[in-house]
Amino acid sequence: MLLISCPNCGSRDETEFHYGGQAHVAYPENPNELNDREWAEFLFYRDNTKGAFAERWLHSTGCRQWFNMLRDTVTYEIQAVYAMGTPRPAAAPPAAESGTASTAPDSTTTGTAGPSIAATSTATGTASPSTTAPEGATK
C-alpha cells in the first residue's frame, strides 16, 4: 500500500486518494475548431511511459484538493508531490537494479561458469563442438 504525502494534510494512506490521470495535459485553445479526431485525441490519448510519470491526484476523503505527483510506474516510488499549476520537477535518476543474478554472459544465477558453447574450426572448414557427447548418446 502506498503512503501518499498530501501537500495540505500530510502523509495519508492511498485509500484516501483518487487517481485523476496524466498531469499537464493542456486544454485546447479553441475546442470548437477541433475536428472529431483531434477532440478524441485530446480526450482519450495519453502517454503510457515506463518510469517517471506525472499524475493528478485528488485527496477525496481529506482536504478534497487536487495535486500533482511524479511517480515511477515500475517501482511505484513517489519522487515528488507538488501543487497544481507548478511545473513538473526533474525526474530522479533510475535506481540501479538489485538482485543476486549475474548479467555476465558466462555465468548462471548461481554465479558459476556455464558450459562452453564455443566451436572450433577443423581443417575442412566445418565447425565441431568443443565438448564431447555423453556416453550412450546417439547421433
N, CA, C and O of each residue as an XYZ file, in Angstrom:
556
protein
N       0.830     -1.163      0.000
C       0.000      0.000      0.000
C       0.887      1.243      0.000
O       1.915      1.280      0.677
N       0.486      2.259     -0.761
C       1.253      3.496     -0.846
C       0.908      4.434      0.302
O      -0.231      4.470      0.769
N       1.893      5.183      0.748
C       1.704      6.263      1.703
C       1.937      7.544      0.915
O       3.066      7.856      0.536
N       0.862      8.281      0.672
C       0.925      9.479     -0.168
C       0.959     10.700      0.729
O       0.164     10.818      1.661
N       1.877     11.605      0.450
C       2.020     12.828      1.224
C       1.211     13.944      0.567
O       1.638     14.526     -0.430
N       0.040     14.237      1.134
C      -0.807     15.315      0.636
C      -0.127     16.645      0.980
O       0.331     16.820      2.109
N      -0.051     17.591      0.026
C       0.596     18.866      0.331
C      -0.149     19.679      1.387
O       0.434     20.590      1.975
N      -1.426     19.372      1.642
C      -2.214     20.126      2.616
C      -2.379     19.395      3.942
O      -2.438     20.035      4.992
N      -2.455     18.067      3.915
C      -2.798     17.287      5.118
C      -1.654     16.433      5.657
O      -1.736     15.952      6.787
N      -0.598     16.235      4.884
C       0.485     15.361      5.310
C       0.305     13.955      4.776
O      -0.518     13.729      3.888
N       1.053     13.018      5.296
C       1.042     11.638      4.809
C      -0.244     10.934      5.202
O      -0.686     10.978      6.350
N      -0.835     10.274      4.194
C      -2.068      9.517      4.403
C      -2.007      8.234      3.576
O      -1.209      8.118      2.646
N      -2.863      7.273      3.929
C      -2.970      6.013      3.213
C      -3.556      6.249      1.824
O      -4.381      7.144      1.645
N      -3.138      5.456      0.842
C      -3.592      5.653     -0.537
C      -5.096      5.490     -0.723
O      -5.643      5.973     -1.714
N      -5.779      4.821      0.210
C      -7.228      4.642      0.081
C      -7.989      5.957      0.226
O      -9.174      6.009     -0.103
N      -7.347      7.017      0.707
C      -7.977      8.325      0.834
C      -7.909      9.134     -0.460
O      -8.471     10.227     -0.531
N      -7.231      8.615     -1.481
C      -6.977      9.378     -2.694
C      -7.613      8.717     -3.911
O      -7.894      7.519     -3.910
N      -7.831      9.516     -4.940
C      -8.306      9.012     -6.225
C      -7.378      9.514     -7.322
O      -6.995     10.683     -7.356
N      -7.031      8.604     -8.207
C      -6.171      8.903     -9.357
C      -6.958      9.744    -10.358
O      -8.125      9.460    -10.625
N      -6.328     10.766    -10.906
C      -7.007     11.657    -11.831
C      -6.429     11.684    -13.227
O      -6.798     12.546    -14.024
N      -5.527     10.760    -13.550
C      -4.975     10.710    -14.897
C      -3.665     11.461    -15.032
O      -3.063     11.893    -14.048
N      -3.248     11.604    -16.266
C      -1.977     12.248    -16.584
C      -2.040     13.742    -16.272
O      -3.032     14.403    -16.578
N      -1.000     14.260    -15.674
C      -0.908     15.687    -15.362
C      -0.363     16.457    -16.560
O       0.234     15.881    -17.470
N      -0.577     17.747    -16.540
C      -0.036     18.688    -17.528
C      -0.575     18.453    -18.940
O       0.158     18.632    -19.913
N      -1.826     18.062    -19.063
C      -2.469     17.933    -20.368
C      -3.187     19.257    -20.623
O      -4.158     19.585    -19.942
N      -2.710     20.001    -21.593
C      -3.255     21.335    -21.867
C      -4.606     21.249    -22.570
O      -4.781     20.475    -23.511
N      -5.560     22.055    -22.099
C      -6.876     22.138    -22.737
C      -6.716     22.879    -24.057
O      -5.964     23.853    -24.108
N      -7.383     22.468    -25.119
C      -7.239     23.146    -26.416
C      -7.685     24.611    -26.336
O      -8.659     24.929    -25.653
N      -6.977     25.493    -27.028
C      -7.312     26.920    -27.013
C      -8.680     27.183    -27.638
O      -9.465     27.972    -27.112
N      -8.960     26.530    -28.746
C     -10.232     26.690    -29.439
C     -10.876     25.327    -29.649
O     -10.770     24.764    -30.738
N     -11.539     24.784    -28.638
C     -12.086     23.434    -28.773
C     -13.163     23.323    -29.848
O     -13.359     22.244    -30.407
N     -13.852     24.399    -30.143
C     -14.901     24.359    -31.183
C     -14.320     24.193    -32.579
O     -15.039     23.803    -33.499
N     -13.050     24.475    -32.756
C     -12.405     24.368    -34.053
C     -11.778     22.996    -34.291
O     -11.260     22.734    -35.377
N     -11.821     22.125    -33.296
C     -11.227     20.796    -33.443
C     -12.159     19.885    -34.218
O     -13.378     19.933    -34.049
N     -11.572     19.053    -35.072
C     -12.391     18.037    -35.733
C     -12.556     16.859    -34.768
O     -11.979     16.860    -33.680
N     -13.329     15.872    -35.159
C     -13.623     14.753    -34.265
C     -12.362     14.001    -33.840
O     -12.233     13.606    -32.681
N     -11.438     13.805    -34.775
C     -10.205     13.074    -34.444
C      -9.366     13.851    -33.439
O      -8.868     13.265    -32.478
N      -9.199     15.145    -33.636
C      -8.406     15.965    -32.713
C      -9.049     15.999    -31.326
O      -8.345     15.951    -30.318
N     -10.384     16.083    -31.268
C     -11.075     16.102    -29.985
C     -10.911     14.755    -29.270
O     -10.688     14.716    -28.060
N     -11.022     13.667    -30.013
C     -10.834     12.341    -29.428
C      -9.414     12.176    -28.908
O      -9.213     11.588    -27.845
N      -8.432     12.681    -29.635
C      -7.041     12.592    -29.165
C      -6.856     13.369    -27.874
O      -6.144     12.918    -26.976
N      -7.493     14.543    -27.768
C      -7.390     15.318    -26.527
C      -8.040     14.559    -25.368
O      -7.482     14.508    -24.272
N      -9.209     13.974    -25.602
C      -9.942     13.307    -24.530
C      -9.335     11.977    -24.098
O      -9.290     11.673    -22.906
N      -8.871     11.186    -25.055
C      -8.545      9.790    -24.743
C      -7.079      9.396    -24.893
O      -6.664      8.413    -24.279
N      -6.290     10.098    -25.662
C      -4.906      9.688    -25.905
C      -4.027     10.243    -24.795
O      -3.955     11.455    -24.591
N      -3.365      9.349    -24.083
C      -2.454      9.733    -23.010
C      -1.158      8.944    -23.149
O      -1.113      7.888    -23.779
N      -0.108      9.486    -22.544
C       1.174      8.793    -22.544
C       1.070      7.539    -21.685
O       0.267      7.476    -20.754
N       1.878      6.557    -22.000
C       1.943      5.323    -21.227
C       3.416      4.999    -21.026
O       3.937      4.022    -21.565
N       4.071      5.838    -20.242
C       5.517      5.724    -20.097
C       5.905      4.713    -19.024
O       5.168      4.465    -18.070
N       7.060      4.156    -19.215
C       7.653      3.264    -18.218
C       8.709      4.092    -17.496
O       9.696      4.514    -18.098
N       8.500      4.315    -16.229
C       9.423      5.149    -15.462
C       8.681      6.334    -14.856
O       7.509      6.221    -14.496
N       9.365      7.468    -14.744
C       8.787      8.657    -14.116
C       7.602      9.172    -14.930
O       7.701      9.356    -16.144
N       6.477      9.404    -14.242
C       5.247      9.822    -14.901
C       4.529     10.821    -14.003
O       4.342     10.568    -12.813
N       4.124     11.960    -14.572
C       3.410     12.997    -13.825
C       1.917     12.674    -13.821
O       1.317     12.474    -14.876
N       1.323     12.625    -12.627
C      -0.075     12.244    -12.466
C      -0.818     13.291    -11.640
O      -0.214     14.034    -10.866
N      -2.148     13.337    -11.819
C      -3.007     14.165    -10.985
C      -3.662     13.262     -9.949
O      -4.060     12.139    -10.259
N      -3.774     13.753     -8.718
C      -4.414     13.003     -7.643
C      -5.351     13.929     -6.872
O      -5.104     15.130     -6.765
N      -6.428     13.355     -6.336
C      -7.395     14.083     -5.522
C      -7.418     13.469     -4.130
O      -7.565     12.255     -3.985
N      -7.273     14.303     -3.109
C      -7.403     13.808     -1.736
C      -8.895     13.825     -1.406
O      -9.399     14.759     -0.783
N      -9.585     12.771     -1.839
C     -11.052     12.743     -1.826
C     -11.670     12.643     -0.431
O     -12.772     13.151     -0.224
N     -11.007     12.012      0.521
C     -11.594     11.900      1.860
C     -10.921     12.824      2.863
O     -11.195     12.744      4.061
N     -10.053     13.690      2.393
C      -9.378     14.641      3.270
C      -9.746     16.067      2.887
O     -10.897     16.478      3.035
N      -8.789     16.802      2.406
C      -8.979     18.221      2.081
C      -9.723     18.445      0.767
O     -10.115     19.573      0.467
N      -9.924     17.390     -0.018
C     -10.615     17.448     -1.310
C      -9.910     18.378     -2.311
O     -10.558     19.020     -3.137
N      -8.616     18.436     -2.225
C      -7.824     19.275     -3.121
C      -7.051     18.404     -4.119
O      -6.617     17.300     -3.792
N      -6.892     18.920     -5.329
C      -6.100     18.255     -6.360
C      -4.640     18.647     -6.205
O      -4.325     19.757     -5.778
N      -3.752     17.725     -6.556
C      -2.318     17.995     -6.595
C      -1.685     17.076     -7.620
O      -2.318     16.131     -8.092
N      -0.443     17.349     -7.964
C       0.308     16.536     -8.922
C       1.331     15.685     -8.179
O       1.817     16.051     -7.108
N       1.639     14.551     -8.776
C       2.631     13.650     -8.205
C       3.497     13.105     -9.332
O       2.987     12.741    -10.392
N       4.788     13.050     -9.109
C       5.714     12.409    -10.034
C       6.034     11.045     -9.434
O       6.646     10.949     -8.370
N       5.602      9.971    -10.145
C       5.715      8.616     -9.606
C       6.325      7.705    -10.655
O       6.037      7.833    -11.845
N       7.165      6.788    -10.212
C       7.760      5.797    -11.107
C       6.744      4.687    -11.321
O       6.294      4.068    -10.356
N       6.371      4.423    -12.581
C       5.337      3.430    -12.876
C       5.840      1.994    -12.749
O       5.037      1.060    -12.770
N       7.136      1.802    -12.620
C       7.684      0.457    -12.463
C       7.798      0.090    -10.982
O       7.370     -0.989    -10.572
N       8.369      0.980    -10.189
C       8.629      0.696     -8.777
C       7.582      1.290     -7.840
O       7.583      0.980     -6.649
N       6.695      2.129     -8.348
C       5.682      2.858     -7.568
C       6.300      3.874     -6.620
O       5.598      4.409     -5.762
N       7.586      4.154     -6.747
C       8.246      5.122     -5.883
C       7.728      6.528     -6.198
O       7.720      6.950     -7.354
N       7.302      7.235     -5.173
C       6.844      8.613     -5.334
C       8.073      9.501     -5.273
O       8.760      9.556     -4.253
N       8.349     10.202     -6.378
C       9.552     11.018     -6.466
C       9.306     12.458     -6.057
O      10.217     13.110     -5.546
N       8.089     12.978     -6.268
C       7.772     14.355     -5.893
C       6.264     14.520     -5.816
O       5.516     13.876     -6.551
N       5.829     15.398     -4.909
C       4.438     15.826     -4.811
C       4.472     17.338     -4.899
O       5.227     17.989     -4.177
N       3.649     17.907     -5.789
C       3.698     19.357     -5.990
C       2.321     19.888     -6.341
O       1.458     19.145     -6.808
N       2.122     21.175     -6.116
C       0.821     21.816     -6.289
C       0.431     21.913     -7.755
O       1.286     21.951     -8.639
N      -0.882     21.953     -8.000
C      -1.404     22.154     -9.356
C      -0.896     23.510     -9.866
O      -0.795     24.469     -9.100
N      -0.585     23.579    -11.139
C      -0.094     24.813    -11.737
C       1.412     24.989    -11.626
O       1.977     25.889    -12.247
N       2.059     24.152    -10.852
C       3.512     24.191    -10.700
C       4.132     23.340    -11.793
O       3.612     22.268    -12.105
N       5.246     23.797    -12.389
C       5.895     22.974    -13.420
C       6.374     21.638    -12.857
O       6.684     21.509    -11.673
N       6.420     20.659    -13.743
C       6.884     19.327    -13.364
C       8.348     19.373    -12.954
O       9.169     19.929    -13.683
N       8.698     18.796    -11.790
C      10.108     18.746    -11.395
C      10.865     17.722    -12.228
O      10.266     16.859    -12.870
N      12.175     17.828    -12.209
C      13.008     16.872    -12.943
C      12.875     15.500    -12.304
O      12.752     15.373    -11.086
N      12.903     14.474    -13.149
C      12.796     13.094    -12.666
C      14.090     12.682    -11.993
O      15.175     13.100    -12.398
N      13.968     11.863    -10.970
C      15.141     11.317    -10.301
C      15.799     10.303    -11.220
O      15.109      9.649    -12.001
N      17.117     10.156    -11.147
C      17.775      9.154    -11.990
C      17.296      7.762    -11.621
O      16.982      7.507    -10.458
N      17.233      6.845    -12.602
C      16.754      5.498    -12.307
C      17.662      4.792    -11.305
O      18.884      4.931    -11.349
N      17.054      4.046    -10.416
C      17.813      3.309     -9.406
C      18.499      2.122    -10.053
O      18.002      1.548    -11.022
N      19.651      1.762     -9.499
C      20.377      0.590    -10.009
C      19.573     -0.657     -9.688
O      18.983     -0.772     -8.614
N      19.558     -1.577    -10.619
C      18.822     -2.810    -10.395
C      19.545     -3.641     -9.352
O      20.775     -3.681     -9.319
N      18.782     -4.297     -8.511
C      19.382     -5.135     -7.485
C      18.945     -6.573     -7.694
O      17.971     -6.842     -8.398
N      19.651     -7.468     -7.098
C      19.329     -8.882     -7.220
C      20.580     -9.714     -7.077
O      21.679     -9.182     -6.921
N      20.410    -11.026     -7.131
C      21.552    -11.909     -6.957
C      22.033    -12.497     -8.264
O      23.113    -13.085     -8.318
N      21.251    -12.348     -9.318
C      21.633    -12.939    -10.596
C      22.701    -12.099    -11.276
O      22.658    -10.870    -11.237
N      23.649    -12.765    -11.891
C      24.689    -12.087    -12.641
C      24.215    -11.879    -14.065
O      23.529    -12.732    -14.629
N      24.581    -10.740    -14.650
C      24.206    -10.486    -16.034
C      25.350    -10.799    -16.991
O      25.242    -10.551    -18.192
N      26.437    -11.339    -16.466
C      27.560    -11.697    -17.321
C      27.164    -12.847    -18.242
O      26.414    -13.733    -17.832
N      27.666    -12.848    -19.502
C      27.252    -13.886    -20.439
C      27.769    -15.275    -20.086
O      27.238    -16.267    -20.588
N      28.778    -15.373    -19.247
C      29.354    -16.683    -18.957
C      28.985    -17.190    -17.565
O      29.716    -18.000    -16.996
N      27.885    -16.738    -17.018
C      27.529    -17.208    -15.684
C      26.054    -17.560    -15.615
O      25.270    -17.197    -16.492
N      25.697    -18.264    -14.574
C      24.302    -18.609    -14.324
C      23.864    -17.857    -13.090
O      24.638    -17.078    -12.533
N      22.646    -18.071    -12.655
C      22.160    -17.344    -11.487
C      22.890    -17.724    -10.212
O      22.806    -16.998     -9.221
N      23.599    -18.832    -10.210
C      24.355    -19.223     -9.023
C      25.760    -18.648     -9.031
O      26.488    -18.797     -8.050
N      26.153    -18.000    -10.106
C      27.468    -17.385    -10.179
C      28.553    -18.298    -10.699
O      29.693    -17.852    -10.833
N      28.265    -19.553    -11.001
C      29.291    -20.453    -11.516
C      29.360    -20.321    -13.032
O      28.376    -19.955    -13.674
N      30.483    -20.609    -13.580
C      30.662    -20.502    -15.030
C      29.819    -21.543    -15.738
O      29.727    -22.689    -15.297
N      29.212    -21.143    -16.821
C      28.380    -22.047    -17.608
C      29.225    -22.866    -18.565
O      30.412    -22.584    -18.730
N      28.647    -23.860    -19.192
C      29.396    -24.680    -20.139
C      29.771    -23.866    -21.369
O      29.050    -22.955    -21.777
N      30.899    -24.211    -21.943
C      31.352    -23.523    -23.141
C      30.554    -24.004    -24.338
O      30.343    -25.205    -24.506
N      30.116    -23.086    -25.156
C      29.385    -23.448    -26.365
C      30.175    -23.030    -27.598
O      29.659    -22.996    -28.716
N      31.437    -22.715    -27.358
C      32.280    -22.282    -28.470
C      32.577    -23.466    -29.386
O      32.663    -24.609    -28.937
N      32.729    -23.178    -30.660
C      33.061    -24.224    -31.641
C      34.465    -23.965    -32.165
O      34.906    -22.819    -32.259
N      35.156    -25.038    -32.503
C      36.488    -24.901    -33.066
C      36.438    -25.280    -34.531
O      35.631    -26.118    -34.933
N      37.267    -24.690    -35.300
C      37.279    -24.938    -36.730
C      38.232    -26.085    -37.041
O      39.311    -26.173    -36.456
N      37.837    -26.963    -37.958
C      38.697    -28.088    -38.354
C      39.342    -27.770    -39.692
O      39.095    -26.716    -40.278
N      40.160    -28.678    -40.165
C      40.858    -28.473    -41.432
C      39.885    -28.399    -42.612
O      40.200    -27.773    -43.624
N      38.725    -29.019    -42.502
C      37.760    -28.993    -43.602
C      36.932    -27.721    -43.610
O      36.144    -27.500    -44.529
N      37.102    -26.872    -42.587
C      36.376    -25.616    -42.530
C      35.044    -25.723    -41.826
O      34.346    -24.718    -41.690
N      34.668    -26.903    -41.374
C      33.410    -27.039    -40.653
C      33.675    -26.913    -39.169
O      34.774    -27.195    -38.691
N      32.683    -26.498    -38.468
C      32.843    -26.331    -37.022
C      32.471    -27.614    -36.316
O      31.503    -28.283    -36.679
N      33.251    -27.952    -35.301
C      32.920    -29.103    -34.470
C      32.829    -28.617    -33.037
O      33.586    -27.732    -32.637
N      31.925    -29.174    -32.265
C      31.775    -28.723    -30.894
C      33.029    -29.018    -30.077
O      33.735    -29.993    -30.333
N      33.293    -28.167    -29.095
C      34.493    -28.336    -28.280
C      34.269    -29.338    -27.160
O      35.224    -29.713    -26.479
N      33.049    -29.778    -26.951
C      32.785    -30.780    -25.922
C      32.346    -32.070    -26.592
O      31.855    -32.060    -27.720
N      32.522    -33.158    -25.902
C      32.107    -34.449    -26.455
C      30.756    -34.820    -25.888
O      30.372    -34.365    -24.810
N      30.038    -35.653    -26.625
C      28.721    -36.092    -26.187
C      28.878    -37.051    -25.013
O      29.888    -37.749    -24.922
N      27.911    -37.096    -24.127
C      27.971    -38.024    -23.004
C      27.928    -39.470    -23.508
O      27.428    -39.756    -24.596
N      28.465    -40.363    -22.687
C      28.478    -41.784    -23.057
C      27.052    -42.288    -23.200
O      26.208    -42.019    -22.345
N      26.780    -43.012    -24.270
C      25.467    -43.561    -24.530
C      24.600    -42.671    -25.397
O      23.504    -43.071    -25.788
N      25.068    -41.474    -25.704
C      24.276    -40.571    -26.555
C      24.358    -41.020    -27.993
O      25.380    -41.554    -28.423
N      23.308    -40.810    -28.731
C      23.303    -41.191    -30.162
C      23.387    -39.954    -31.019
O      23.083    -38.841    -30.589
N      23.816    -40.188    -32.265
C      23.918    -39.067    -33.207
C      22.677    -38.994    -34.044
O      22.562    -38.118    -34.901
